[in-house]
Amino acid sequence: MPSIWSKNWSKIKEHWQWFLWGKRPYNELCDAKKQEARRDLYFRLFGIYCVLHAITMSAGIYYIVVP
């Protein structure tokens, strides 16, 4: 059982690192790439925020208008 957990945990860490910074860890990037990685991260987070905001607002408007 612990081997399954550690295998899944390593996959989660790998995907999380990819989501945050890309294929290489943040501390291995040069300064220009770090700036680019931060900008990409902020763009992805802003995109997720916009999608979640649109979903919740549309659900709220639907709830108010339909009944």
N, C-alpha and C positions, 0 to 999 in steps of 0.2 A: 504493500500500500504506500509506504513513503516514497518508493521509487516512482510510482505513478504521479504522486503529488509533485515531486521535484522535477519530473519531466514536464508536467503541465506548467509549473511555476516558471521554469526556464523559458518556455514558449511565450508565456504572458510577458515576462521581462523583455524578451526579444522584440515582441510586437510593440510593447510600450516604448522601448528605446527607438524603434523605427518611427513610431508616430511622433515622438518628440523631436528627434534630431536627424533621422535618416539612418543609413547603414552603418556609419562610423560613430563611435561615442563622441560626445560633445568635447571632452577634454583633449581629444586627438585632432581636432580641427584647428586650422590656422585662424587668425583673427578675422579675416574677410569671410571665411566660411562660417565662423561662429555668428557673425552679424547676419549673414544670409539665412542660417538655420533658425535664428531667433525670429526673423521676419516671417519665414515660412510657418513657424509654429504659431505665431500670433495670427497669421492669416487663417490657418486651419481652425484655431480656437474661435476666431470671429465667425467663420463660416458655420461651425457647429452651433454657436450662439444664435445666429440668424435663423437657422433651420429650426432649432428648438423653440425659439420665440415665435416663429410663424406657425408652428404646430399648435402651441398652447394658445396663441391669440385666435387662431381660426377655430379651435375647439370652443373657446370662450364666446366668440361671436356667434357660432352655430348654436350654442346652448341658450344664448340670450334671444336670438332672432327667431328660431324655429318654434318654440312653444307659443 
